[in-house]
Amino acid sequence: MKLVWGISLLKRKAFTTLPQIKSYIRSGLFEEKKKNEKYDFDLKKIKRLLYIKMLSELKFRHENIKLILTDLCEKAINDALIYYFDIEKNDRLNFYKNIDLFLNNDEALNIYNTTTFKFLSNSSFAPVLLTRLFISKKNWYEDEKSKCFLKANRKAIYSAFINFNVTKIECVLELIKVHFIELRNFLKERGYVKWIDFLAFIYWLITEPRYIKEMKRFTKINVAKDIFDLALSFIIEETNKEY
């Protein structure tokens, strides 16, 4: 029997409402339905819905999800999602194991407070990865060579957007690509090899308050969304080459 879910089953089994489905359609994540056509989801659409839900859990915007599902190969998406949720499972288990220690041993907070509060504070993009990058970045900044590279790379990315005009976005991508490649190689050499690792680091560069302030010294305006969108286009192209 062919698997088909209508709206009632989507609500019960996929916890997805009609307004959500309509929102996905408006964003181009699903095709517009024809007049008088039912909102029936076959196996292919149900699987796509699962991808949308998982990528939304990482806080990708709908327009980003559409680009990922359209342009990035399925194996690269699968590998990254398995990688991410495996890290999340392990980090949450470690956190749960230590709850008693956190709550009943004041001295333990001197050891664990930064990581613990960072873990609980990340409600933004790929929170588990941001927590891990936060810990790693502290170590990288203790090494003068790594520290100098990260500062120079960050400033070079911002500088590419001086006198930015959206009509010149392709020119900016060519200008910024070399710096994205350098950053990705830096991360890969330190064990952050997945495409979502790269995007998580980029997200940090465009949302941390002190970095936004630094960005605006170069660009005069907030170009965070433009940087992330270019980074996504870049990493999709690079990742597809590897698969």
Secondary structure as the mmCIF struct_conf table of DSSP 4:
data_model
#
loop_
_struct_conf.conf_type_id
_struct_conf.id
_struct_conf.beg_label_comp_id
_struct_conf.beg_label_asym_id
_struct_conf.beg_label_seq_id
_struct_conf.end_label_comp_id
_struct_conf.end_label_asym_id
_struct_conf.end_label_seq_id
STRN STRN1 VAL A 4 TRP A 5
HELX_RH_AL_P HELX_RH_AL_P1 ILE A 7 LYS A 13
BEND BEND1 ALA A 14 ALA A 14
HELX_RH_AL_P HELX_RH_AL_P2 LEU A 18 ARG A 26
TURN_TY1_P TURN_TY1_P1 SER A 27 GLY A 28
BEND BEND2 LEU A 29 PHE A 30
HELX_LH_PP_P HELX_LH_PP_P1 GLU A 31 LYS A 34
TURN_TY1_P TURN_TY1_P2 LYS A 35 ASN A 36
STRN STRN2 PHE A 41 ASP A 42
HELX_RH_AL_P HELX_RH_AL_P3 LEU A 43 GLU A 57
TURN_TY1_P TURN_TY1_P3 LEU A 58 LYS A 59
HELX_RH_AL_P HELX_RH_AL_P4 HIS A 62 ASP A 71
BEND BEND3 LEU A 72 LEU A 72
HELX_RH_AL_P HELX_RH_AL_P5 GLU A 74 LYS A 97
TURN_TY1_P TURN_TY1_P4 ASN A 98 ASN A 98
HELX_RH_AL_P HELX_RH_AL_P6 ILE A 99 ASN A 104
HELX_RH_AL_P HELX_RH_AL_P7 ASP A 106 SER A 121
BEND BEND4 SER A 124 ALA A 126
HELX_RH_AL_P HELX_RH_AL_P8 PRO A 127 TRP A 140
TURN_TY1_P TURN_TY1_P5 TYR A 141 GLU A 142
BEND BEND5 ASP A 143 ASP A 143
HELX_RH_AL_P HELX_RH_AL_P9 GLU A 144 SER A 159
TURN_TY1_P TURN_TY1_P6 ALA A 160 ASN A 163
HELX_RH_3T_P HELX_RH_3T_P1 VAL A 166 LYS A 168
HELX_RH_AL_P HELX_RH_AL_P10 ILE A 169 GLU A 189
TURN_TY1_P TURN_TY1_P7 ARG A 190 GLY A 191
BEND BEND6 LYS A 194 LYS A 194
HELX_RH_AL_P HELX_RH_AL_P11 TRP A 195 THR A 207
BEND BEND7 GLU A 208 GLU A 208
HELX_RH_AL_P HELX_RH_AL_P12 PRO A 209 THR A 219
BEND BEND8 LYS A 220 ILE A 221
HELX_RH_AL_P HELX_RH_AL_P13 ALA A 224 GLU A 242
#
